[in-house]
Amino acid sequence: MPNSTTKTPSTGLYFPGTAGSPASSNEERPLYAYIERTMEGIEDYARREPWAFATWVFGVGFVLGWKLKPW
């Protein structure tokens, strides 16, 4: 019987979407659904309130740039 999992012999890494790989397990699907719903909510907010969204993005970028400056 052939093995249904595609695994590289040297690294032991699984290819996504193959049978038996961690990406196809049922435990991780709720996380992907949660991330997808969150991204849809952010996109919806950006469409409804473009100026407020742009202000938030600018503010977060400014603070991150200020705190992560190289000097």
N, C-alpha and C positions, 0 to 999 in steps of 0.2 A: 504494500500500500504506500503510495507516495506521500511525502510530507507536504502539508498544505501551507506551512509557514515558510516564507522566504527570508532567510537569514544569511548575512554575509559571514563566511567562516572565520575570517581574521578578526573582525571587530565585534561580532555578536549583535550588530544593530539590526532592527527590524525595518522593513520598508513599509511605509504607511499604506493602509488599505488592504493589506494582505490578511488572509485568514489567520487568526491566532496572534496577530500583532497587538500590542497594547492600544493602538489607536482605534481598533475595531471593537474593543470591549464595551460592555454596557455601562460600566462604572463611570466612564468619562463623558458620555453623551449628555448628561444633565449640565455639566460644566460648559460644554460647547453651546448648548441651548441658552444658558444664562448669559454667556458672553455675546451671543447673537442678539438676544433681546435687549441687552444693555446698549450695544452699538446702534440698534434700530432706534432706541429711545434718544440717544445722543443725536443721531441724524435728524430725527423728527424735531427735536428742540432747535437744532441749527437752522432748519427750514422755517420754523415758526418765528423764531427770535434771532435773526442773523446778527443784529448789532450787539445784543447781549452775549451771544456766543463768541463773537469776535473779541469782545472786551475780555471775556474769561480766558480765551486762548492767549491773547496778548499779555494779560496779567500773569498767567502761569508761566509763560515763556520768559517774561521779564524777571520774575523771581528765580526761576531755575538758572537763567543766564547769570544773574547776579551772584547766586550762591555757588555756582559751579565754575566761576571764572578761574582761569589758570594761574593768576598771580595773586 
